[in-house]
Amino acid sequence: MSAYNLKIDSLSVSIQNTFLEILKTSLNKEIHFISNEISEPLTTSTSVKISGAFNGFLYLSFDRKTAKIVAEILWGEENLALLDPKIPDGVKELCNILGGNLSSTLEKDNIDIDLDFTWKFSQLKEDLLKSHYKKYFNYSIDGNTFQVILLLS
């Protein structure tokens, strides 16, 4: 395990709490941290690419129902169709918000990272296989589980 991976491990609770507070603030809903258990990725995922002190990705992974709930909250709309393009846009926006806050949290510990917000098709399963370090943060909203996954290569 690299020095940065050890540093990330030591900051895990701080990162987890930062994500929790940002999720609560961004979604204006009660969000609960569930666990750091490794679990199968869900059906709707998006990511931001991380480079700098370490390389990897920050992923957000939802089932379609939970992605719809998040998009409706972010866009202030109700009853979006399950295939509405606002759903992936909402998920991407939330991932960007979390990525920016991850960068700020790490910067406090002199870990500088850059984020690439260029959208790409989700390659979560492939990126999981290539990553040497994986940290899962599982949360719930309205009883529905979603994941924030930090992958470092």
Stockholm file with secondary structure:
# STOCKHOLM 1.0

chainA/1-153         MSAYNLKIDSLSVSIQNTFLEILKTSLNKEIHFISNEISEPLTTSTSVKISGAFNGFLYLSFDRKTAKIVAEILWGEENLALLDPKIPDGVKELCNILGGNLSSTLEKDNIDIDLDFTWKFSQLKEDLLKSHYKKYFNYSIDGNTFQVILLLS
#=GR chainA/1-153 SS CCHHHHHHHHTHHHHHHHHHHHHHHHHTSCEEEEECCCCCCCSEEEEEEEEESSCEEEEEEECHHHHHHHHHHHHTCSCCCTTCTHHHHHHHHHHHHHHHHHHHHHHTTTCCEEEECCCCCCCHHHHHHHCSEEEEEEEEETTEEEEEEEEEC
#=GC SS_cons         CCHHHHHHHHTHHHHHHHHHHHHHHHHTSCEEEEECCCCCCCSEEEEEEEEESSCEEEEEEECHHHHHHHHHHHHTCSCCCTTCTHHHHHHHHHHHHHHHHHHHHHHTTTCCEEEECCCCCCCHHHHHHHCSEEEEEEEEETTEEEEEEEEEC
//
